Amino acid sequence: MLYVFLSICCSVIVSVMLKLARRYQIDIYQAITWNYSIAILLTWFFFKPQLQGLQNAPYVNYLVLGVLLPFLFVIIAFSVRITGIVRTDIAQRLSLFIPVVASFLLFSEQLSAGKIAGIVLAFTAIGFSIPQQDKNNYHRTPAKGWLYLLLVFAGMGVIDILFKQIAAFKEVPYTTSLLLVYIVSFVFAIIGLVYRFATKRSVFSWPHIMFGWILGVANFGNILFYLKAHRALSVTPSAVFAAMNIGVIVLGSLVGLFVFKEKLSLLNKIGIGVAIVAIVAIYYVV
């Protein structure tokens, strides 16, 4: 569970940075693009991944992940703009449903009463932790907004499943897989960034690049420890899926409360308590 905890911390750091990016008017697309460049360098420097014997590597997974990672960042940005942060956050959290179901349908994980109880507690915690919509500011979500929410929900779920498959593929070291995913992501992101430069939608600026590099360090840690967690807990992927999502809710809520002075409702506080119980239940099931 140490790897899960470290992945949770890195994930929350990424969220905090994206929140600060809006405050300091950072070009999110440019930061997202450069974050993959530093992730590539870190992977190569620290792990020296082997690039031989890749004939049977899961290239389809690499390609799909390489496209989905930067694409989903952009979709989340559009979703926040059109539907708001609250609904986008709900879509991301509910995406836990997809990999948990996949754990039993695709990865042949065995069901038990303890696992079912932990998962039920996890979904209960998610439901309680969802921020409440202010009735005075309630507005209908346009049709395009619901499309973005659906894409966020499905995209986050598919990414979780693909990373699990890569972690379970024993013929290629996970650090090599990680490097190849980052390279594909960077190539697709840089193509989009060049287009934005050409159409004057983005302007080259060092602060955006520096922010992207710092973001890349946190993003690198998030995915690296997530893969390590799946390797260490390969027989119980649902434990990783659930603990990761619930842990992000707990730590993210605490950071929002004490750092950004965000208010939590009674239901949100109950959700944090249930989440802690869920993590303990999942830990002892493992």
N, C-alpha and C positions, 0 to 999 in steps of 0.2 A: 504493500500500500504506500510505501515511501515514494515510488515513482508517480503514483496517482496524485499524491499531495504536491509534489514538485510541479507536475503538469498543471494542476489547479492554480497554483501561485502564478505561474507564467501566463496562464490564460487570463487571469484577473488583471495582471499587469498590462496585457494587450488591451483589454477593455478600458482600463483607466487612461491609457495613452490615446485611444480613439476618442474618449470623452474630452481629454485635454486638447486634442487636435481641433475640435470644433471651437473650443474657447479661444485658441490662438490662431485661428484661421489658416491652418495647415491644409495644403492640397492633399486630401486623403488618397486620391488615385496615385499621385506621384509618390507618396510615402509608402503605399502598399507595394508599388513596383520595386522601389529600392530596398524594401525589407527583404525581398527574395535574394538580392545580390549579396547581402551580408550573411544571410542564412547559408548560401552556397559556400562562401569563404569559410565560415565557422565549421561547417560539416567537413570540408576538405582539410582544414588545418588541424582539427582535433582528432579526427578519426581516420584520415588517410584511406578512404574507402577504395576497395579493389574494383577495377573496371574490366577485369578479365572474366571469362566464363559466364557471360550474361546471355547465352543463347536461349535459355529457357526462362528468362526473367519475365515477370508479368507486365509487359509493356503496355497492354491495354489499360491496366490499373494506373500506371504512371501517367499515361496520356489523359485519362479521364480526370484524375486528381489534379494534374497540372493545369487543366482548363478550369476545373471547378473552383479551385482555391481563389485565384484572383477574380474570377467571374462572380463568385458568391460575395466577396467583399463589396463589389460594385452594387450587386443586387440589394445587399443590406443597406447600403447608403441610400439607394432609391427608395427602399421600403420605409426607412426612417423619415425621409423627406415627405412621402405621400401619406403614410398611415400613422406615423409617429413612433417614438421610441418604445412606448408601452406595448403596442401590438407586435412590433418586430421582435421584442424580447420574448413575448409569449410564443411566437412561432419558433424561435431558436430553442427554447426550453422544451416545447412539446415534441421536438424532433427526436428526443430521447426514445420515443415510442418505436421508431423505425429500427435502430440497431438492437434494442432489447428483444424485439420480436425476431430479428434476424439471428440472434444468438441461439435460439431454439430451432428455427426453421432451416438456417443455412450452416451453422457451425455445430449442430448436433449436441448442444449442451443439454444435460439432463435436468428436468424440472424437479424441484423438491419443495416441501412446505416452507422451509426457511427462505429459499430464494424467492418464492412467490410473495411471502410476507415482506421481504426487503424491497421488492419492486413496487408492491402496492404502497408501501410507506413512501417510497421515492416519488411516485406520481402524486400522492397526497401532498407531499411537501412542495412539489412544483406548483400544484393548484393553489395552495395557500400563499406561496411566495410571489405569485403574479401581482404586479402593482395594480391597484384599483384605479379605474378610469374616473376622472373627475366629471361628475354629471353636468356641471355647468359648462364644461368645455367639450362635451361629447359631440362627435360629428360622425356622419355616415362615411364609411370607407368606400371610395370609388372602386369600380370594377377592376381597374388596373392595379389598385392597391392590394386587392385580394390576390391577384396573380403574383405580385411580389412576395406576399406573405406565404403563399403556397410554395414558391420557389425556395424561399429561405428554409421552410420546414423540410421540404424534400431534400434540398441540397445539403443541409447539415447532417441529416440522417444518412445519406449516401456516402458522404465523406467519412463518417465514423466507420461505416461498414468496410469501405475500401482500405482504410488504414489498418483495420483488423486483419484483412486478407493479406496485406503486405507484411504485417508483423508475423503472420502464421506461415509465410512462404520461406521455408528453411534453406532453399538452394541459393538464395542471394542474401548477403548480410543486410540487416535493416538499415545500416548507415549508408550503404550503397544505394538502396532504394530511396532513402530520404534525399540523397544528393540528386538523383535523377528526377525526382518529383519537383524539387526546388528549381532545377534547371529548366524543366518544361514550363513551370509556372512563371519564371522570370522571362522566358522567351515570349510567351503569350502576353504577359503584362507589358513588356517593353514595346511590343508591336502596337498595343493600344495606346501607350504613352506617346510614341512617335506620332501617331495619328492626332492625338490631342495637341501636341506641339504644332503640328502642321496646320491645324484648324484654329489655333490661337485659344484653345480652351484651357491650356495649362502653360505656365511660363517656368522655364528652368530657374531653380532657386536652391541655393545650398541649404537653407534652413529646412526645406522640405526633404532634402536628401538625408541630412543628419537625423531628422526625426524618423525617417524611414529605416535608417540603419539601427537606431535604438529599438524601434519596433521589431526589426528583424531578429535581434538578439532574444527578445522575449518570445517571439513566435517560434524561433528555432528551439528554445527550451521546451515550449509547450508541446510541440509535435514529437520531439525526441523522447521526452519522458513518457508521453502517451504511448508511443510504440514500445518503449521498454516495459511499461505496465502490462501491455497486452502479451509481451513475451513472457514476463514473469508469472502472469495469471492466465495462461493460454487456455486452461480448461474451463475457466469461468469468465468468459468475455462480458457477460451481463453485469458482473460485479464492477468491471472497469467502466462500462458505459454509464451505469447508474451512479456510482461513487463520483465519477468525474463531473457529471452534470449537477448533482446535488452539492458537491463541494464548491463548485463555482457559485452556486446560488448563495451558500452560506457565507463564503469569504467575500463575494461581491457585495452582498447586503451589508456586511460589517464595514467594508471599505466605504460604501456609500453613506453609511450612518455616521461614522467617525471622521472620515476625511472630507467628504463632500456635503456633510450635514443634511443628507436626504432623510425625509421622514418615513417611518415604517408604520403601517397600520397594525392593528391587533392581529389580523389574519396573517400578515407578513411575518410577525414575530413568532406566531404559532408554527408557521411554515419552517422557520429556521430550526425550531426545537424538534419538529418531526424529522427534518432533514438529518440532524445529528443522530437521532435514533436510527434512521434508515442506514446511515453510514456504518454505525456500530453493528447493526444486524447483518449487513452485507459483508462486513469484515469477518465476523465470526462464521458466516456461512462458508466463506472461502477457506 
